[in-house]
């Protein structure tokens, strides 16, 4: 009987942790995304430029892909 109670308490603790830990992880991820959003946007723009360059290179060739200039947007203008 005592072992069964101990197992029940252990399962209850594991279920509580299974519910709380993902919530804490999501909250930490949201906080990190919010605090470092400018760096994340720069990384995403770089990845998109690489993908676009690769597609243009495969379709039209390397010279055409290298010839395309990136327009910088300053202050949303």
Backbone as XML, in Angstrom:
<?xml version="1.0"?>
<chain id="A" units="angstrom">
  <residue number="1" name="UNK">
    <atom name="N" x="0.821" y="-1.203" z="0.000"/>
    <atom name="CA" x="0.000" y="0.000" z="0.000"/>
    <atom name="C" x="0.861" y="1.263" z="0.000"/>
  </residue>
  <residue number="2" name="UNK">
    <atom name="N" x="1.914" y="1.243" z="0.789"/>
    <atom name="CA" x="2.809" y="2.399" z="0.866"/>
    <atom name="C" x="3.535" y="2.610" z="-0.462"/>
  </residue>
  <residue number="3" name="UNK">
    <atom name="N" x="3.937" y="1.521" z="-1.100"/>
    <atom name="CA" x="4.624" y="1.618" z="-2.393"/>
    <atom name="C" x="3.674" y="2.167" z="-3.461"/>
  </residue>
  <residue number="4" name="UNK">
    <atom name="N" x="2.407" y="1.744" z="-3.384"/>
    <atom name="CA" x="1.439" y="2.257" z="-4.356"/>
    <atom name="C" x="1.201" y="3.751" z="-4.172"/>
  </residue>
  <residue number="5" name="UNK">
    <atom name="N" x="1.161" y="4.199" z="-2.926"/>
    <atom name="CA" x="1.003" y="5.638" z="-2.658"/>
    <atom name="C" x="2.215" y="6.417" z="-3.155"/>
  </residue>
  <residue number="6" name="UNK">
    <atom name="N" x="3.397" y="5.855" z="-2.945"/>
    <atom name="CA" x="4.616" y="6.512" z="-3.407"/>
    <atom name="C" x="4.629" y="6.612" z="-4.934"/>
  </residue>
  <residue number="7" name="UNK">
    <atom name="N" x="4.203" y="5.555" z="-5.592"/>
    <atom name="CA" x="4.141" y="5.582" z="-7.055"/>
    <atom name="C" x="3.119" y="6.605" z="-7.541"/>
  </residue>
  <residue number="8" name="UNK">
    <atom name="N" x="1.995" y="6.701" z="-6.859"/>
    <atom name="CA" x="0.979" y="7.681" z="-7.232"/>
    <atom name="C" x="1.516" y="9.109" z="-7.085"/>
  </residue>
  <residue number="9" name="UNK">
    <atom name="N" x="2.212" y="9.372" z="-5.992"/>
    <atom name="CA" x="2.785" y="10.705" z="-5.780"/>
    <atom name="C" x="3.838" y="11.004" z="-6.840"/>
  </residue>
  <residue number="10" name="UNK">
    <atom name="N" x="4.632" y="10.002" z="-7.187"/>
    <atom name="CA" x="5.644" y="10.186" z="-8.211"/>
    <atom name="C" x="4.996" y="10.479" z="-9.567"/>
  </residue>
  <residue number="11" name="UNK">
    <atom name="N" x="3.949" y="9.739" z="-9.923"/>
    <atom name="CA" x="3.252" y="9.985" z="-11.184"/>
    <atom name="C" x="2.593" y="11.358" z="-11.207"/>
  </residue>
  <residue number="12" name="UNK">
    <atom name="N" x="2.048" y="11.762" z="-10.082"/>
    <atom name="CA" x="1.435" y="13.088" z="-9.988"/>
    <atom name="C" x="2.474" y="14.180" z="-10.193"/>
  </residue>
  <residue number="13" name="UNK">
    <atom name="N" x="3.646" y="14.002" z="-9.600"/>
    <atom name="CA" x="4.736" y="14.971" z="-9.782"/>
    <atom name="C" x="5.206" y="15.019" z="-11.220"/>
  </residue>
  <residue number="14" name="UNK">
    <atom name="N" x="5.316" y="13.860" z="-11.866"/>
    <atom name="CA" x="5.754" y="13.831" z="-13.269"/>
    <atom name="C" x="4.722" y="14.484" z="-14.175"/>
  </residue>
  <residue number="15" name="UNK">
    <atom name="N" x="3.440" y="14.277" z="-13.895"/>
    <atom name="CA" x="2.391" y="14.891" z="-14.707"/>
    <atom name="C" x="2.411" y="16.408" z="-14.541"/>
  </residue>
  <residue number="16" name="UNK">
    <atom name="N" x="2.669" y="16.853" z="-13.315"/>
    <atom name="CA" x="2.757" y="18.297" z="-13.077"/>
    <atom name="C" x="3.933" y="18.889" z="-13.839"/>
  </residue>
  <residue number="17" name="UNK">
    <atom name="N" x="5.084" y="18.226" z="-13.781"/>
    <atom name="CA" x="6.253" y="18.701" z="-14.516"/>
    <atom name="C" x="6.009" y="18.674" z="-16.023"/>
  </residue>
  <residue number="18" name="UNK">
    <atom name="N" x="5.316" y="17.648" z="-16.493"/>
    <atom name="CA" x="5.028" y="17.550" z="-17.927"/>
    <atom name="C" x="4.129" y="18.682" z="-18.387"/>
  </residue>
  <residue number="19" name="UNK">
    <atom name="N" x="3.329" y="19.222" z="-17.495"/>
    <atom name="CA" x="2.443" y="20.331" z="-17.861"/>
    <atom name="C" x="3.148" y="21.679" z="-17.713"/>
  </residue>
  <residue number="20" name="UNK">
    <atom name="N" x="4.035" y="21.802" z="-16.737"/>
    <atom name="CA" x="4.641" y="23.100" z="-16.434"/>
    <atom name="C" x="5.889" y="23.373" z="-17.276"/>
  </residue>
  <residue number="21" name="UNK">
    <atom name="N" x="6.741" y="22.375" z="-17.483"/>
    <atom name="CA" x="8.004" y="22.608" z="-18.184"/>
    <atom name="C" x="7.823" y="23.110" z="-19.618"/>
  </residue>
  <residue number="22" name="UNK">
    <atom name="N" x="6.914" y="22.557" z="-20.430"/>
    <atom name="CA" x="6.729" y="23.119" z="-21.771"/>
    <atom name="C" x="6.244" y="24.565" z="-21.742"/>
  </residue>
  <residue number="23" name="UNK">
    <atom name="N" x="5.423" y="24.908" z="-20.760"/>
    <atom name="CA" x="4.950" y="26.281" z="-20.631"/>
    <atom name="C" x="6.105" y="27.220" z="-20.339"/>
  </residue>
  <residue number="24" name="UNK">
    <atom name="N" x="6.992" y="26.817" z="-19.452"/>
    <atom name="CA" x="8.170" y="27.631" z="-19.138"/>
    <atom name="C" x="9.074" y="27.746" z="-20.361"/>
  </residue>
  <residue number="25" name="UNK">
    <atom name="N" x="9.247" y="26.670" z="-21.099"/>
    <atom name="CA" x="10.097" y="26.707" z="-22.294"/>
    <atom name="C" x="9.527" y="27.652" z="-23.349"/>
  </residue>
  <residue number="26" name="UNK">
    <atom name="N" x="8.221" y="27.630" z="-23.555"/>
    <atom name="CA" x="7.587" y="28.522" z="-24.529"/>
    <atom name="C" x="7.719" y="29.975" z="-24.082"/>
  </residue>
  <residue number="27" name="UNK">
    <atom name="N" x="7.537" y="30.229" z="-22.796"/>
    <atom name="CA" x="7.677" y="31.598" z="-22.299"/>
    <atom name="C" x="9.104" y="32.109" z="-22.473"/>
  </residue>
  <residue number="28" name="UNK">
    <atom name="N" x="10.091" y="31.258" z="-22.232"/>
    <atom name="CA" x="11.496" y="31.646" z="-22.441"/>
    <atom name="C" x="11.776" y="31.914" z="-23.919"/>
  </residue>
  <residue number="29" name="UNK">
    <atom name="N" x="11.230" y="31.081" z="-24.801"/>
    <atom name="CA" x="11.432" y="31.286" z="-26.234"/>
    <atom name="C" x="10.812" y="32.601" z="-26.693"/>
  </residue>
  <residue number="30" name="UNK">
    <atom name="N" x="9.615" y="32.907" z="-26.218"/>
    <atom name="CA" x="8.965" y="34.170" z="-26.586"/>
    <atom name="C" x="9.783" y="35.350" z="-26.081"/>
  </residue>
  <residue number="31" name="UNK">
    <atom name="N" x="10.307" y="35.264" z="-24.877"/>
    <atom name="CA" x="11.123" y="36.342" z="-24.322"/>
    <atom name="C" x="12.386" y="36.545" z="-25.151"/>
  </residue>
  <residue number="32" name="UNK">
    <atom name="N" x="13.062" y="35.444" z="-25.523"/>
    <atom name="CA" x="14.286" y="35.570" z="-26.312"/>
    <atom name="C" x="14.007" y="36.136" z="-27.700"/>
  </residue>
  <residue number="33" name="UNK">
    <atom name="N" x="12.908" y="35.716" z="-28.309"/>
    <atom name="CA" x="12.545" y="36.248" z="-29.626"/>
    <atom name="C" x="12.239" y="37.729" z="-29.523"/>
  </residue>
  <residue number="34" name="UNK">
    <atom name="N" x="11.545" y="38.140" z="-28.461"/>
    <atom name="CA" x="11.185" y="39.547" z="-28.288"/>
    <atom name="C" x="12.418" y="40.414" z="-28.042"/>
  </residue>
  <residue number="35" name="UNK">
    <atom name="N" x="13.351" y="39.929" z="-27.239"/>
    <atom name="CA" x="14.514" y="40.755" z="-26.910"/>
    <atom name="C" x="15.544" y="40.798" z="-28.033"/>
  </residue>
  <residue number="36" name="UNK">
    <atom name="N" x="15.600" y="39.776" z="-28.876"/>
    <atom name="CA" x="16.607" y="39.719" z="-29.940"/>
    <atom name="C" x="15.961" y="39.714" z="-31.319"/>
  </residue>
  <residue number="37" name="UNK">
    <atom name="N" x="14.831" y="40.409" z="-31.459"/>
    <atom name="CA" x="14.100" y="40.327" z="-32.728"/>
    <atom name="C" x="14.861" y="40.960" z="-33.890"/>
  </residue>
  <residue number="38" name="UNK">
    <atom name="N" x="15.653" y="42.010" z="-33.665"/>
    <atom name="CA" x="16.367" y="42.632" z="-34.786"/>
    <atom name="C" x="17.442" y="41.694" z="-35.328"/>
  </residue>
  <residue number="39" name="UNK">
    <atom name="N" x="18.155" y="41.010" z="-34.443"/>
    <atom name="CA" x="19.164" y="40.055" z="-34.909"/>
    <atom name="C" x="18.499" y="38.880" z="-35.632"/>
  </residue>
  <residue number="40" name="UNK">
    <atom name="N" x="17.363" y="38.418" z="-35.113"/>
    <atom name="CA" x="16.664" y="37.309" z="-35.764"/>
    <atom name="C" x="16.156" y="37.705" z="-37.148"/>
  </residue>
  <residue number="41" name="UNK">
    <atom name="N" x="15.678" y="38.952" z="-37.282"/>
    <atom name="CA" x="15.222" y="39.410" z="-38.596"/>
    <atom name="C" x="16.377" y="39.491" z="-39.580"/>
  </residue>
  <residue number="42" name="UNK">
    <atom name="N" x="17.559" y="39.933" z="-39.122"/>
    <atom name="CA" x="18.728" y="39.974" z="-40.000"/>
    <atom name="C" x="19.128" y="38.569" z="-40.446"/>
  </residue>
  <residue number="43" name="UNK">
    <atom name="N" x="19.071" y="37.619" z="-39.524"/>
    <atom name="CA" x="19.413" y="36.233" z="-39.874"/>
    <atom name="C" x="18.415" y="35.675" z="-40.875"/>
  </residue>
  <residue number="44" name="UNK">
    <atom name="N" x="17.113" y="35.927" z="-40.657"/>
    <atom name="CA" x="16.095" y="35.436" z="-41.594"/>
    <atom name="C" x="16.248" y="36.073" z="-42.967"/>
  </residue>
  <residue number="45" name="UNK">
    <atom name="N" x="16.574" y="37.376" z="-43.019"/>
    <atom name="CA" x="16.781" y="38.031" z="-44.312"/>
    <atom name="C" x="17.975" y="37.426" z="-45.032"/>
  </residue>
  <residue number="46" name="UNK">
    <atom name="N" x="19.039" y="37.120" z="-44.289"/>
    <atom name="CA" x="20.204" y="36.489" z="-44.899"/>
    <atom name="C" x="19.882" y="35.123" z="-45.469"/>
  </residue>
  <residue number="47" name="UNK">
    <atom name="N" x="19.115" y="34.342" z="-44.718"/>
    <atom name="CA" x="18.729" y="33.012" z="-45.197"/>
    <atom name="C" x="17.867" y="33.127" z="-46.455"/>
  </residue>
  <residue number="48" name="UNK">
    <atom name="N" x="16.922" y="34.072" z="-46.461"/>
    <atom name="CA" x="16.078" y="34.259" z="-47.648"/>
    <atom name="C" x="16.898" y="34.711" z="-48.848"/>
  </residue>
  <residue number="49" name="UNK">
    <atom name="N" x="17.881" y="35.578" z="-48.630"/>
    <atom name="CA" x="18.745" y="36.007" z="-49.744"/>
    <atom name="C" x="19.536" y="34.839" z="-50.306"/>
  </residue>
  <residue number="50" name="UNK">
    <atom name="N" x="20.025" y="33.973" z="-49.427"/>
    <atom name="CA" x="20.773" y="32.803" z="-49.896"/>
    <atom name="C" x="19.875" y="31.894" z="-50.724"/>
  </residue>
  <residue number="51" name="UNK">
    <atom name="N" x="18.662" y="31.663" z="-50.242"/>
    <atom name="CA" x="17.731" y="30.789" z="-50.980"/>
    <atom name="C" x="17.383" y="31.400" z="-52.337"/>
  </residue>
  <residue number="52" name="UNK">
    <atom name="N" x="17.100" y="32.704" z="-52.360"/>
    <atom name="CA" x="16.766" y="33.359" z="-53.627"/>
    <atom name="C" x="17.949" y="33.328" z="-54.585"/>
  </residue>
  <residue number="53" name="UNK">
    <atom name="N" x="19.161" y="33.587" z="-54.074"/>
    <atom name="CA" x="20.345" y="33.546" z="-54.931"/>
    <atom name="C" x="20.525" y="32.149" z="-55.518"/>
  </residue>
  <residue number="54" name="UNK">
    <atom name="N" x="20.315" y="31.122" z="-54.690"/>
    <atom name="CA" x="20.468" y="29.753" z="-55.167"/>
    <atom name="C" x="19.457" y="29.417" z="-56.255"/>
  </residue>
  <residue number="55" name="UNK">
    <atom name="N" x="18.212" y="29.848" z="-56.087"/>
    <atom name="CA" x="17.185" y="29.583" z="-57.106"/>
    <atom name="C" x="17.531" y="30.300" z="-58.407"/>
  </residue>
  <residue number="56" name="UNK">
    <atom name="N" x="17.941" y="31.580" z="-58.313"/>
    <atom name="CA" x="18.303" y="32.327" z="-59.524"/>
    <atom name="C" x="19.519" y="31.702" z="-60.186"/>
  </residue>
  <residue number="57" name="UNK">
    <atom name="N" x="20.474" y="31.243" z="-59.378"/>
    <atom name="CA" x="21.672" y="30.608" z="-59.927"/>
    <atom name="C" x="21.314" y="29.319" z="-60.664"/>
  </residue>
  <residue number="58" name="UNK">
    <atom name="N" x="20.408" y="28.541" z="-60.119"/>
    <atom name="CA" x="20.018" y="27.291" z="-60.775"/>
    <atom name="C" x="19.229" y="27.540" z="-62.055"/>
  </residue>
  <residue number="59" name="UNK">
    <atom name="N" x="18.410" y="28.610" z="-62.068"/>
    <atom name="CA" x="17.554" y="28.865" z="-63.221"/>
    <atom name="C" x="18.292" y="29.632" z="-64.310"/>
  </residue>
  <residue number="60" name="UNK">
    <atom name="N" x="18.949" y="30.751" z="-63.927"/>
    <atom name="CA" x="19.541" y="31.641" z="-64.922"/>
    <atom name="C" x="21.059" y="31.626" z="-64.967"/>
  </residue>
  <residue number="61" name="UNK">
    <atom name="N" x="21.694" y="31.000" z="-64.046"/>
    <atom name="CA" x="23.149" y="30.938" z="-64.041"/>
    <atom name="C" x="23.753" y="31.855" z="-62.982"/>
  </residue>
  <residue number="62" name="UNK">
    <atom name="N" x="25.041" y="31.594" z="-62.695"/>
    <atom name="CA" x="25.726" y="32.299" z="-61.618"/>
    <atom name="C" x="25.925" y="33.776" z="-61.943"/>
  </residue>
  <residue number="63" name="UNK">
    <atom name="N" x="26.214" y="34.101" z="-63.180"/>
    <atom name="CA" x="26.449" y="35.502" z="-63.542"/>
    <atom name="C" x="25.198" y="36.352" z="-63.301"/>
  </residue>
  <residue number="64" name="UNK">
    <atom name="N" x="24.048" y="35.830" z="-63.647"/>
    <atom name="CA" x="22.791" y="36.548" z="-63.424"/>
    <atom name="C" x="22.520" y="36.707" z="-61.923"/>
  </residue>
  <residue number="65" name="UNK">
    <atom name="N" x="22.771" y="35.648" z="-61.154"/>
    <atom name="CA" x="22.537" y="35.711" z="-59.710"/>
    <atom name="C" x="23.487" y="36.699" z="-59.039"/>
  </residue>
  <residue number="66" name="UNK">
    <atom name="N" x="24.736" y="36.739" z="-59.484"/>
    <atom name="CA" x="25.697" y="37.679" z="-58.905"/>
    <atom name="C" x="25.398" y="39.114" z="-59.311"/>
  </residue>
  <residue number="67" name="UNK">
    <atom name="N" x="24.710" y="39.303" z="-60.430"/>
    <atom name="CA" x="24.422" y="40.639" z="-60.923"/>
    <atom name="C" x="23.269" y="41.336" z="-60.224"/>
  </residue>
  <residue number="68" name="UNK">
    <atom name="N" x="22.493" y="40.617" z="-59.466"/>
    <atom name="CA" x="21.341" y="41.216" z="-58.791"/>
    <atom name="C" x="21.812" y="41.923" z="-57.527"/>
  </residue>
  <residue number="69" name="UNK">
    <atom name="N" x="21.443" y="43.180" z="-57.399"/>
    <atom name="CA" x="21.845" y="43.979" z="-56.242"/>
    <atom name="C" x="20.725" y="43.961" z="-55.198"/>
  </residue>
  <residue number="70" name="UNK">
    <atom name="N" x="21.142" y="43.981" z="-53.941"/>
    <atom name="CA" x="20.194" y="43.999" z="-52.814"/>
    <atom name="C" x="19.905" y="45.456" z="-52.461"/>
  </residue>
  <residue number="71" name="UNK">
    <atom name="N" x="18.631" y="45.791" z="-52.395"/>
    <atom name="CA" x="18.241" y="47.147" z="-52.020"/>
    <atom name="C" x="18.066" y="47.195" z="-50.507"/>
  </residue>
  <residue number="72" name="UNK">
    <atom name="N" x="18.815" y="48.073" z="-49.866"/>
    <atom name="CA" x="18.710" y="48.227" z="-48.416"/>
    <atom name="C" x="17.541" y="49.139" z="-48.094"/>
  </residue>
  <residue number="73" name="UNK">
    <atom name="N" x="16.724" y="48.762" z="-47.147"/>
    <atom name="CA" x="15.605" y="49.586" z="-46.695"/>
    <atom name="C" x="16.062" y="50.272" z="-45.417"/>
  </residue>
  <residue number="74" name="UNK">
    <atom name="N" x="15.999" y="51.618" z="-45.420"/>
    <atom name="CA" x="16.434" y="52.377" z="-44.264"/>
    <atom name="C" x="15.217" y="53.018" z="-43.612"/>
  </residue>
  <residue number="75" name="UNK">
    <atom name="N" x="15.005" y="52.703" z="-42.347"/>
    <atom name="CA" x="13.895" y="53.280" z="-41.556"/>
    <atom name="C" x="12.539" y="53.046" z="-42.209"/>
  </residue>
  <residue number="76" name="UNK">
    <atom name="N" x="12.347" y="51.907" z="-42.822"/>
    <atom name="CA" x="11.053" y="51.554" z="-43.389"/>
    <atom name="C" x="10.693" y="52.312" z="-44.646"/>
  </residue>
  <residue number="77" name="UNK">
    <atom name="N" x="11.638" y="52.981" z="-45.277"/>
    <atom name="CA" x="11.354" y="53.750" z="-46.512"/>
    <atom name="C" x="11.947" y="53.081" z="-47.713"/>
  </residue>
</chain>
